[in-house]
Every structure is written in structure tokens, then in C-alpha cells.
């Protein structure tokens, strides 16, 4: 009995020692967070991973710098990232090209899977507030670049409406500025006060260990194969007909109702309004990125309808940008010119640009975006 008691006592003592050591490590990491090297941030939540990005020369971007707001296009998902083994400490997207060509630091306040409202008006603003609350002397960006991705932003915006607006607010108020502002203020109080999104995001030491291991496993085991050619669409590239994967199509703008388009663009327009108010001194841009299918010259009869629906959406986005003092930049002509000669997506991830595509986008942005 005595041995059992001593064994239990020893086990409790060891457990308490481990918990104490872990607690001290957590406290130490919280006290020193503003002095971490950049790579440590890439093992934390996505808000803190902003400071681990490699499109800047230090942990904090040097003024004047450029901030990109968007979804997975803003965070650089695609085959270029895959070729680098999904290594966050590498260089793999338009932000890196933009920095290389301009010498200006760039940060991406983007969240994969976000729409036009929950990306720029929620995630970006909350992340900026959070970093300042943690003690980082993060100045305001000199230029704010909001991506609009034609491929899925409309459906993401409609899901935002269905999840957060219509369950509580009268849908007839979506197009009334005062009514929408009530919704926006409530959303701001819930999600934009500079807080962490999940409780586990507070545990810096735990995330450093768990996310580092997860990242190593993911990089070692992730093996996406090139998608097979389909039968629905083909593109004319360099004078040849090239079959495209069947799942290349995303939002079906051709058959989307005008009412749905109007609601989706309304969430973009109101998001731009909040971004303009949060960073009133920044130069502001909206960049239109075409859907993968709309980038190519589709050989099938649907090709003309796809291009017409794309042009209609461009006009709507351009008007939303003008309403809020954003300069409108269309990447459509540049990407289509390149796509007439080479493939800009895939071969594994056809919903994002590859190295050639991101290089073309970054080079285009470098000629248009100014910080002074």
C-alpha cells in the first residue's frame, strides 16, 4: 500500500512539474511574443502567421507597405505553393513577386475560404487590431489591395448572408445603408475587437509544438496528383485545343439570377466601405481576378456566355469600387493574354493560379499599385 501511495505521489509530482513547466513556457512566450523570429509565427493561428510571411524584410513590414485583403488567392494557395512543399517560409505567390519588383514590403491580411465581407471587413481588420493589442508597433498600410475573385466570391457572399444576416435581420434591409450598418456594427462587436478566433489560439507553446508537427506531417504526406482532363470544356492555348478538368467551373455566373448577383456585390460594396473607414489615409485598390474558366478561350459554345457573364460581373464590381473611393484594377486582360499562350492554373489545383499565373498577376500589380 505504501508503494502504491508513493507511486501515486510521484506521478502527481511529475504531472504538476510538467504543468508548471508548460505554464511558465506559455507565460514566457506571451511576454516575449514581440521579439520572436519570423518563423515562429508560422506555427501559430492564421492571424499571427501574418508576421511569419516572407514578402517583407522583417517581422513587421516597413512603411510604406502594401496590404493584400482577400481569400485563398491572397494567401497564395496553388501549385507554386505545393511545389515548395507547402512551406510557409518559402516564396510562392503574387505578394512575393510584387515585393521583388517594387522593393516594397507586402503583407497578406487574407483568409482562405473567406468571401468579400468576412475576409476584408472581418478577418483583415480583426488581425490588424489583434497584432496591435499584442504590442506590435504595426503602422497602417500605405496601400490596401482588395482582391475580388470571380470564381467563388459570389457564392461565399451569399453564404455570409444566409449564415449571419437573414437569420436575425430583415432581408429587405440589405440594400438600405442604415439597416445594413446595424448588422455591420453587430458583426464588428462579435468578430472585430482584436481577439483570437478560437480558444486554442491563445496557447502559444502548445501551438508551436502541435502545428510544427502537423506541418511536417502535412508537407511529407500531401501528394496531390494532376487532375485528369475532362470532357466538358477545352481551351484554345497556343493554337491548340487543350481539354480542361471537369471540375474547373466554380460559381455559375451565367445562370446566377440578377437578384443573387446584386446581393453578393452588396456585401462587397459594404465591405469596401468599412475598409475605407478603417484605413482612411491608405491608397485603395480593388483587383478583379477572373475565374479559371473565364481566363481561357473556351472552345465550346458556352465560352461566349461565360465571357459575357464575366464582363457583367466586372462592371458590377467596378461600380462598387467607385462608390467607396477604390481604384479599380482588372487583371483580366493580362491573364487572358498569358492564358492564350500557356496554362496559368494547375496541373493539380485548377482553382488557383500556378507559378506562371501568380508571376503575371504580381507583375501586373507592380505596375499599378503605388504607396505614395
JOPEVEN-V372975 format. One record per pair of residues at least 4 apart in sequence whose C-alpha atoms are under 6 Angstrom apart, sorted by the first residue. I is the first residue (numbers start at 1). J is the second residue. D is the distance in whole Angstrom. If there is no record, write none. Layout:
BEGIN
i->(I | I)
j->(J | J)
d->(D | D)
END
This chain:
BEGIN
i->(3 | 16 | 19 | 24 | 26 | 29 | 38 | 38 | 39 | 41 | 41 | 41 | 42 | 42 | 43 | 43 | 43 | 44 | 44 | 45 | 47 | 51 | 55 | 55 | 56 | 56 | 56 | 61 | 64 | 65 | 65 | 65 | 65 | 65 | 66 | 66 | 66 | 67 | 67 | 67 | 67 | 68 | 68 | 68 | 68 | 69 | 69 | 69 | 69 | 69 | 70 | 70 | 70 | 70 | 70 | 71 | 71 | 71 | 71 | 71 | 72 | 72 | 72 | 74 | 75 | 76 | 78 | 78 | 78 | 78 | 79 | 79 | 79 | 80 | 80 | 80 | 81 | 81 | 82 | 85 | 86 | 93 | 94 | 94 | 94 | 94 | 97 | 98 | 98 | 99 | 99 | 99 | 109 | 114 | 114 | 115 | 115 | 115 | 115 | 116 | 117 | 117 | 117 | 117 | 118 | 119 | 120 | 121 | 122 | 122 | 123 | 126 | 126 | 126 | 129 | 130 | 130 | 131 | 132 | 142 | 142 | 143 | 143 | 143 | 143 | 144 | 145 | 145 | 146 | 147 | 147 | 148 | 148 | 148 | 149 | 149 | 150 | 150 | 151 | 151 | 151 | 152 | 154 | 157 | 158 | 159 | 160 | 161 | 162 | 165 | 166 | 173 | 174 | 181 | 187 | 188 | 207 | 208 | 211 | 214 | 217 | 218 | 225 | 226 | 226 | 227 | 229 | 229 | 229 | 230 | 230 | 230 | 232 | 233 | 234 | 234 | 234 | 234 | 234 | 235 | 235 | 235 | 235 | 235 | 235 | 236 | 236 | 236 | 237 | 237 | 238 | 238 | 253 | 254 | 269 | 273 | 276 | 284 | 285 | 285 | 285 | 286 | 286 | 287 | 287 | 288 | 288 | 289 | 290 | 290 | 290 | 295 | 296 | 298 | 314 | 318 | 321 | 322 | 332 | 335 | 339 | 344 | 344 | 344 | 344 | 345 | 345 | 345 | 345 | 346 | 346 | 353 | 353 | 355 | 358 | 365)
j->(7 | 20 | 23 | 28 | 205 | 33 | 52 | 59 | 52 | 48 | 49 | 52 | 49 | 52 | 208 | 211 | 212 | 48 | 207 | 201 | 127 | 59 | 96 | 106 | 61 | 105 | 106 | 105 | 142 | 104 | 105 | 106 | 141 | 142 | 106 | 141 | 143 | 106 | 107 | 108 | 144 | 108 | 109 | 145 | 146 | 109 | 110 | 120 | 145 | 146 | 74 | 110 | 119 | 146 | 147 | 110 | 111 | 112 | 113 | 114 | 76 | 77 | 112 | 110 | 110 | 93 | 349 | 352 | 353 | 354 | 83 | 349 | 354 | 92 | 354 | 355 | 86 | 92 | 86 | 219 | 219 | 358 | 98 | 358 | 359 | 362 | 362 | 362 | 366 | 103 | 104 | 105 | 124 | 118 | 119 | 119 | 153 | 156 | 157 | 268 | 121 | 267 | 268 | 271 | 122 | 123 | 124 | 271 | 126 | 192 | 127 | 130 | 192 | 194 | 194 | 194 | 195 | 136 | 136 | 282 | 371 | 282 | 283 | 284 | 371 | 284 | 285 | 286 | 286 | 286 | 287 | 287 | 288 | 289 | 153 | 289 | 290 | 291 | 250 | 251 | 291 | 251 | 264 | 264 | 264 | 163 | 164 | 165 | 166 | 169 | 171 | 179 | 180 | 185 | 191 | 192 | 211 | 212 | 215 | 218 | 221 | 222 | 348 | 347 | 348 | 348 | 243 | 244 | 245 | 244 | 245 | 246 | 246 | 244 | 242 | 243 | 244 | 298 | 299 | 241 | 242 | 296 | 297 | 298 | 299 | 240 | 241 | 297 | 340 | 341 | 340 | 341 | 309 | 309 | 320 | 324 | 280 | 326 | 326 | 327 | 328 | 328 | 329 | 329 | 330 | 330 | 331 | 331 | 294 | 295 | 332 | 336 | 339 | 303 | 318 | 328 | 326 | 326 | 336 | 339 | 343 | 353 | 354 | 356 | 357 | 350 | 352 | 353 | 354 | 350 | 354 | 357 | 358 | 359 | 362 | 369)
d->(6 | 6 | 6 | 6 | 5 | 6 | 5 | 5 | 5 | 6 | 5 | 5 | 5 | 5 | 5 | 5 | 6 | 6 | 6 | 6 | 5 | 5 | 5 | 5 | 6 | 4 | 6 | 6 | 5 | 6 | 5 | 6 | 5 | 5 | 5 | 6 | 5 | 6 | 5 | 6 | 5 | 5 | 6 | 5 | 6 | 5 | 5 | 5 | 6 | 5 | 5 | 5 | 6 | 6 | 5 | 5 | 5 | 4 | 6 | 5 | 6 | 6 | 4 | 5 | 6 | 5 | 6 | 5 | 6 | 6 | 6 | 6 | 5 | 5 | 5 | 5 | 5 | 5 | 5 | 5 | 6 | 5 | 6 | 5 | 6 | 4 | 5 | 5 | 5 | 5 | 5 | 6 | 5 | 6 | 5 | 6 | 5 | 5 | 5 | 5 | 5 | 6 | 6 | 5 | 5 | 5 | 5 | 5 | 6 | 6 | 6 | 6 | 4 | 5 | 5 | 4 | 6 | 6 | 5 | 5 | 5 | 5 | 5 | 6 | 5 | 5 | 5 | 6 | 5 | 6 | 5 | 6 | 5 | 6 | 6 | 5 | 5 | 5 | 5 | 5 | 4 | 5 | 5 | 5 | 6 | 6 | 6 | 5 | 6 | 6 | 6 | 5 | 6 | 6 | 6 | 5 | 5 | 6 | 6 | 6 | 6 | 5 | 6 | 5 | 4 | 5 | 5 | 5 | 5 | 6 | 4 | 5 | 6 | 6 | 5 | 4 | 5 | 6 | 6 | 5 | 5 | 6 | 5 | 5 | 6 | 5 | 5 | 6 | 5 | 5 | 6 | 4 | 6 | 5 | 5 | 6 | 5 | 5 | 5 | 5 | 6 | 5 | 6 | 5 | 6 | 5 | 6 | 6 | 6 | 6 | 6 | 5 | 6 | 5 | 6 | 6 | 5 | 6 | 6 | 6 | 6 | 6 | 6 | 6 | 5 | 5 | 6 | 5 | 5 | 4 | 6 | 5 | 6 | 6 | 6 | 6)
END
